[in-house]
Amino acid sequence: MPDIEPREVRASALLWLIAVAVGLFETGLVVLFDGHGLTGDILAGALLRLVVFAFVGVLIAYLHAGLTSWLFAISRIGHVSAVLGALVLMFRPAANAYFRRSTVDPGRAAAPRPPAAVRAGRG
């Protein structure tokens, strides 16, 4: 017969989840309303917090996890952190300026495509 967690353990896990959620909310507030914009320091701090909060969330969710569950959880944390980091960096001012230049500046545009006959090997 499996052991059932005591009420105190379940309540503690719930409070940890609430702490993680509030921590993520606070991180969002800092990023949105800090007044300094999204600087590299703020971005690095937000990503670090995200990884820590995700890890704590996984610890809470997997109270009876085995090695395979932990490996998948760590993999997911890395994956989600990389995706979120890439999304944030794509919309930084330097990236926006680069994409604007490459779509507007004809000198930076891609080479013109050859006619269809040449692409099909008939030219």
MDAnalysis code that builds the backbone (N, CA, C; Angstrom):
import MDAnalysis as mda
import numpy as np

u = mda.Universe.empty(369, n_residues=123, atom_resindex=np.repeat(np.arange(123), 3), trajectory=True)
u.add_TopologyAttr("name", ["N", "CA", "C"] * 123)
u.add_TopologyAttr("resid", np.arange(1, 124))
u.add_TopologyAttr("resname", ["MET", "PRO", "ASP", "ILE", "GLU", "PRO", "ARG", "GLU", "VAL", "ARG", "ALA", "SER", "ALA", "LEU", "LEU", "TRP", "LEU", "ILE", "ALA", "VAL", "ALA", "VAL", "GLY", "LEU", "PHE", "GLU", "THR", "GLY", "LEU", "VAL", "VAL", "LEU", "PHE", "ASP", "GLY", "HIS", "GLY", "LEU", "THR", "GLY", "ASP", "ILE", "LEU", "ALA", "GLY", "ALA", "LEU", "LEU", "ARG", "LEU", "VAL", "VAL", "PHE", "ALA", "PHE", "VAL", "GLY", "VAL", "LEU", "ILE", "ALA", "TYR", "LEU", "HIS", "ALA", "GLY", "LEU", "THR", "SER", "TRP", "LEU", "PHE", "ALA", "ILE", "SER", "ARG", "ILE", "GLY", "HIS", "VAL", "SER", "ALA", "VAL", "LEU", "GLY", "ALA", "LEU", "VAL", "LEU", "MET", "PHE", "ARG", "PRO", "ALA", "ALA", "ASN", "ALA", "TYR", "PHE", "ARG", "ARG", "SER", "THR", "VAL", "ASP", "PRO", "GLY", "ARG", "ALA", "ALA", "ALA", "PRO", "ARG", "PRO", "PRO", "ALA", "ALA", "VAL", "ARG", "ALA", "GLY", "ARG", "GLY"])
u.atoms.positions = np.array([
    [0.849, -1.174, 0.000],
    [0.000, 0.000, 0.000],
    [0.902, 1.248, 0.000],
    [0.764, 2.130, -1.023],
    [1.632, 3.306, -1.085],
    [1.309, 4.296, 0.031],
    [2.361, 4.976, 0.468],
    [2.168, 6.007, 1.484],
    [1.478, 7.216, 0.864],
    [0.539, 7.765, 1.589],
    [-0.140, 8.991, 1.157],
    [0.504, 10.141, 1.921],
    [0.835, 11.208, 1.160],
    [1.482, 12.347, 1.818],
    [0.554, 12.920, 2.878],
    [1.134, 13.343, 3.974],
    [0.318, 14.024, 4.982],
    [-0.184, 15.358, 4.437],
    [-1.236, 15.839, 5.044],
    [-1.807, 17.133, 4.652],
    [-0.761, 18.234, 4.633],
    [0.138, 18.203, 5.609],
    [1.171, 19.236, 5.708],
    [2.108, 19.214, 4.496],
    [2.414, 18.030, 3.998],
    [3.298, 17.919, 2.827],
    [2.592, 18.476, 1.590],
    [1.323, 18.122, 1.414],
    [0.564, 18.659, 0.268],
    [0.413, 20.166, 0.369],
    [0.149, 20.674, 1.570],
    [0.016, 22.123, 1.760],
    [1.340, 22.817, 1.489],
    [2.428, 22.216, 1.924],
    [3.752, 22.792, 1.671],
    [4.034, 22.847, 0.171],
    [3.726, 21.763, -0.534],
    [3.936, 21.745, -1.988],
    [3.095, 22.818, -2.664],
    [1.870, 22.993, -2.231],
    [1.014, 24.034, -2.798],
    [1.597, 25.422, -2.548],
    [2.083, 25.650, -1.332],
    [2.697, 26.952, -1.023],
    [3.963, 27.182, -1.854],
    [4.744, 26.124, -2.089],
    [5.920, 26.277, -2.955],
    [5.495, 26.640, -4.374],
    [4.456, 25.999, -4.874],
    [3.960, 26.337, -6.220],
    [3.480, 27.784, -6.284],
    [2.806, 28.224, -5.235],
    [2.365, 29.625, -5.181],
    [3.580, 30.550, -5.168],
    [4.608, 30.188, -4.399],
    [5.823, 31.005, -4.343],
    [6.483, 31.093, -5.714],
    [6.525, 29.978, -6.436],
    [7.103, 29.984, -7.785],
    [6.272, 30.872, -8.711],
    [4.951, 30.744, -8.656],
    [4.086, 31.559, -9.516],
    [4.249, 33.048, -9.211],
    [4.295, 33.398, -7.939],
    [4.465, 34.803, -7.564],
    [5.851, 35.299, -7.981],
    [6.856, 34.444, -7.847],
    [8.198, 34.812, -8.305],
    [8.240, 35.086, -9.787],
    [7.563, 34.265, -10.576],
    [7.484, 34.517, -12.022],
    [6.752, 35.821, -12.315],
    [5.690, 36.078, -11.571],
    [4.942, 37.331, -11.725],
    [5.838, 38.531, -11.417],
    [6.589, 38.433, -10.305],
    [7.499, 39.519, -9.933],
    [8.563, 39.742, -10.997],
    [9.080, 38.663, -11.561],
    [10.072, 38.789, -12.627],
    [9.471, 39.516, -13.820],
    [8.243, 39.177, -14.158],
    [7.564, 39.880, -15.247],
    [7.394, 41.361, -14.963],
    [7.063, 41.698, -13.717],
    [6.927, 43.111, -13.349],
    [8.245, 43.854, -13.510],
    [9.335, 43.230, -13.088],
    [10.651, 43.873, -13.220],
    [10.973, 44.111, -14.687],
    [10.731, 43.108, -15.518],
    [11.035, 43.240, -16.944],
    [10.164, 44.313, -17.582],
    [8.900, 44.362, -17.238],
    [7.974, 45.305, -17.883],
    [8.061, 46.721, -17.347],
    [8.260, 46.872, -16.032],
    [8.102, 48.197, -15.429],
    [9.331, 48.714, -14.697],
    [10.484, 48.136, -14.926],
    [11.683, 48.566, -14.214],
    [12.089, 49.984, -14.583],
    [11.758, 50.428, -15.778],
    [12.100, 51.777, -16.202],
    [13.398, 51.850, -16.973],
    [14.168, 50.787, -16.994],
    [15.436, 50.780, -17.718],
    [15.322, 50.064, -19.061],
    [14.160, 49.586, -19.388],
    [14.009, 48.802, -20.607],
    [14.535, 47.391, -20.382],
    [14.565, 46.631, -21.422],
    [15.000, 45.239, -21.330],
    [16.493, 45.178, -21.614],
    [17.303, 45.485, -20.600],
    [18.761, 45.463, -20.750],
    [19.275, 44.037, -20.640],
    [20.535, 43.864, -20.978],
    [21.140, 42.540, -20.879],
    [21.142, 42.004, -19.461],
    [21.376, 42.894, -18.478],
    [21.379, 42.463, -17.074],
    [20.002, 41.979, -16.636],
    [18.978, 42.728, -17.013],
    [17.614, 42.333, -16.644],
    [17.243, 41.032, -17.339],
    [17.602, 40.918, -18.611],
    [17.310, 39.697, -19.359],
    [18.014, 38.494, -18.736],
    [19.292, 38.653, -18.400],
    [20.040, 37.545, -17.790],
    [19.419, 37.158, -16.449],
    [19.054, 38.154, -15.646],
    [18.423, 37.867, -14.359],
    [17.082, 37.166, -14.520],
    [16.295, 37.624, -15.502],
    [14.987, 37.011, -15.736],
    [15.144, 35.564, -16.197],
    [16.101, 35.311, -17.082],
    [16.307, 33.939, -17.553],
    [16.816, 33.039, -16.427],
    [17.700, 33.571, -15.591],
    [18.183, 32.783, -14.466],
    [17.037, 32.449, -13.518],
    [16.211, 33.446, -13.218],
    [15.054, 33.195, -12.345],
    [14.120, 32.168, -12.969],
    [13.905, 32.283, -14.273],
    [13.020, 31.346, -14.952],
    [13.526, 29.915, -14.802],
    [14.829, 29.726, -14.984],
    [15.396, 28.380, -14.844],
    [15.250, 27.877, -13.407],
    [15.554, 28.742, -12.434],
    [15.439, 28.338, -11.030],
    [13.988, 28.019, -10.681],
    [13.062, 28.888, -11.094],
    [11.648, 28.650, -10.797],
    [11.150, 27.381, -11.475],
    [11.584, 27.146, -12.703],
    [11.174, 25.921, -13.394],
    [11.705, 24.695, -12.659],
    [12.956, 24.760, -12.216],
    [13.535, 23.635, -11.486],
    [12.778, 23.369, -10.189],
    [12.472, 24.421, -9.458],
    [11.715, 24.259, -8.208],
    [10.330, 23.693, -8.508],
    [9.699, 24.182, -9.574],
    [8.394, 23.652, -9.964],
    [8.452, 22.168, -10.268],
    [9.510, 21.763, -10.951],
    [9.676, 20.338, -11.256],
    [9.898, 19.539, -9.984],
    [10.702, 20.080, -9.076],
    [10.917, 19.388, -7.798],
    [9.604, 19.155, -7.069],
    [8.752, 20.150, -7.099],
    [7.469, 20.042, -6.406],
    [6.565, 19.028, -7.110],
    [6.536, 19.098, -8.428],
    [5.627, 18.233, -9.192],
    [6.047, 16.761, -9.144],
    [7.336, 16.504, -9.062],
    [7.837, 15.130, -9.098],
    [8.301, 14.677, -7.711],
    [7.373, 14.640, -6.741],
    [7.767, 14.224, -5.386],
    [8.214, 12.774, -5.344],
    [7.703, 11.922, -6.244],
    [8.057, 10.500, -6.252],
    [8.672, 10.102, -7.585],
    [9.508, 10.948, -8.158],
    [10.038, 10.699, -9.491],
    [11.273, 9.811, -9.449],
    [11.446, 9.055, -10.537],
    [12.641, 8.241, -10.708],
    [13.639, 8.962, -11.603],
    [14.725, 8.289, -11.928],
    [15.796, 8.889, -12.724],
    [15.294, 9.344, -14.091],
    [14.505, 8.527, -14.752],
    [14.010, 8.887, -16.083],
    [13.145, 10.145, -16.028],
    [12.290, 10.231, -15.042],
    [11.452, 11.420, -14.898],
    [12.301, 12.665, -14.699],
    [13.355, 12.553, -13.891],
    [14.245, 13.700, -13.652],
    [14.967, 14.104, -14.925],
    [15.437, 13.127, -15.693],
    [16.140, 13.454, -16.938],
    [15.216, 14.170, -17.919],
    [13.980, 13.683, -18.052],
    [13.021, 14.361, -18.916],
    [12.703, 15.764, -18.399],
    [12.563, 15.905, -17.100],
    [12.260, 17.215, -16.523],
    [13.393, 18.208, -16.790],
    [14.621, 17.776, -16.595],
    [15.770, 18.653, -16.853],
    [15.839, 19.012, -18.329],
    [15.566, 18.036, -19.183],
    [15.546, 18.295, -20.620],
    [14.480, 19.327, -20.983],
    [13.304, 19.198, -20.411],
    [12.226, 20.156, -20.692],
    [12.579, 21.557, -20.211],
    [13.173, 21.645, -19.037],
    [13.571, 22.953, -18.512],
    [14.571, 23.613, -19.465],
    [15.556, 22.856, -19.908],
    [16.536, 23.399, -20.855],
    [15.895, 23.825, -22.155],
    [15.000, 23.008, -22.662],
    [14.311, 23.311, -23.918],
    [13.481, 24.590, -23.806],
    [12.642, 24.650, -22.796],
    [11.771, 25.823, -22.626],
    [12.597, 27.075, -22.368],
    [13.652, 26.969, -21.582],
    [14.508, 28.124, -21.310],
    [15.166, 28.630, -22.587],
    [15.643, 27.715, -23.419],
    [16.269, 28.118, -24.681],
    [15.268, 28.785, -25.618],
    [14.075, 28.234, -25.720],
    [13.040, 28.820, -26.585],
    [12.664, 30.214, -26.099],
    [12.430, 30.358, -24.810],
    [12.052, 31.672, -24.284],
    [13.190, 32.683, -24.449],
    [14.411, 32.255, -24.208],
    [15.555, 33.145, -24.406],
    [15.679, 33.583, -25.856],
    [15.510, 32.641, -26.777],
    [15.583, 32.974, -28.204],
    [14.477, 33.940, -28.607],
    [13.281, 33.731, -28.097],
    [12.171, 34.635, -28.424],
    [12.435, 36.054, -27.935],
    [12.937, 36.171, -26.718],
    [13.217, 37.497, -26.174],
    [14.307, 38.178, -26.993],
    [15.384, 37.457, -27.294],
    [16.494, 38.054, -28.035],
    [16.099, 38.460, -29.455],
    [15.171, 37.730, -30.068],
    [14.724, 38.074, -31.420],
    [14.068, 39.447, -31.496],
    [13.518, 39.919, -30.382],
    [12.786, 41.182, -30.396],
    [13.536, 42.306, -29.694],
    [14.815, 42.121, -29.447],
    [15.639, 43.194, -28.881],
    [15.847, 44.273, -29.943],
    [16.116, 45.511, -29.554],
    [16.282, 46.600, -30.530],
    [17.329, 46.309, -31.606],
    [18.455, 45.727, -31.245],
    [19.488, 45.442, -32.244],
    [18.986, 44.432, -33.278],
    [18.245, 43.427, -32.823],
    [17.700, 42.443, -33.758],
    [16.650, 43.081, -34.658],
    [15.787, 43.920, -34.086],
    [14.783, 44.607, -34.894],
    [15.445, 45.471, -35.962],
    [16.489, 46.210, -35.582],
    [17.191, 47.060, -36.549],
    [17.819, 46.223, -37.656],
    [18.399, 45.098, -37.299],
    [19.007, 44.214, -38.295],
    [17.965, 43.709, -39.294],
    [16.847, 43.220, -38.787],
    [15.818, 42.700, -39.680],
    [15.216, 43.803, -40.538],
    [15.067, 44.994, -39.967],
    [14.560, 46.126, -40.739],
    [15.509, 46.452, -41.887],
    [16.821, 46.492, -41.593],
    [17.825, 46.777, -42.625],
    [17.811, 45.719, -43.703],
    [17.744, 44.461, -43.352],
    [17.846, 43.390, -44.334],
    [16.615, 43.299, -45.221],
    [15.471, 43.831, -44.769],
    [14.283, 43.782, -45.626],
    [14.096, 45.065, -46.416],
    [14.716, 46.170, -45.995],
    [14.536, 47.455, -46.669],
    [15.721, 47.791, -47.556],
    [16.935, 47.490, -47.121],
    [18.147, 47.848, -47.843],
    [18.360, 46.883, -49.004],
    [18.246, 47.366, -50.267],
    [18.395, 46.454, -51.396],
    [19.787, 45.834, -51.456],
    [20.802, 46.525, -50.934],
    [22.151, 45.974, -50.938],
    [22.285, 44.750, -50.054],
    [21.420, 44.624, -49.058],
    [21.483, 43.496, -48.137],
    [20.437, 42.439, -48.458],
    [19.657, 42.692, -49.494],
    [18.603, 41.739, -49.847],
    [19.224, 40.475, -50.431],
    [18.484, 39.409, -50.411],
    [18.954, 38.147, -50.968],
    [19.121, 38.276, -52.476],
    [19.994, 37.440, -53.017],
    [20.218, 37.459, -54.466],
    [18.931, 37.094, -55.180],
    [18.702, 37.692, -56.380],
    [17.474, 37.368, -57.110],
    [17.456, 35.901, -57.517],
    [16.272, 35.351, -57.560],
    [16.112, 33.949, -57.950],
    [16.223, 33.824, -59.463],
    [16.858, 32.749, -59.955],
    [16.933, 32.554, -61.409],
    [15.567, 32.219, -61.976],
    [15.392, 32.397, -63.272],
    [14.102, 32.048, -63.886],
    [13.756, 30.583, -63.646],
    [12.484, 30.277, -63.770],
    [11.997, 28.910, -63.499],
    [12.685, 27.880, -64.372],
    [12.967, 28.225, -65.618],
    [13.597, 27.262, -66.536],
    [14.990, 26.883, -66.045],
    [15.725, 27.843, -65.530],
    [17.071, 27.564, -65.017],
    [16.978, 26.724, -63.753],
    [16.020, 27.039, -62.865],
    [15.853, 26.246, -61.642],
    [15.476, 24.811, -61.959],
    [14.738, 24.603, -63.022],
    [14.294, 23.259, -63.374],
    [15.370, 22.501, -64.160],
    [16.507, 23.157, -64.467],
    [17.587, 22.478, -65.174],
    [17.432, 22.512, -66.679],
    [16.590, 23.397, -67.193],
    [16.371, 23.468, -68.640],
    [17.004, 24.710, -69.244],
    [17.886, 25.378, -68.529],
    [18.365, 26.639, -69.055],
    [19.804, 26.776, -69.199],
])
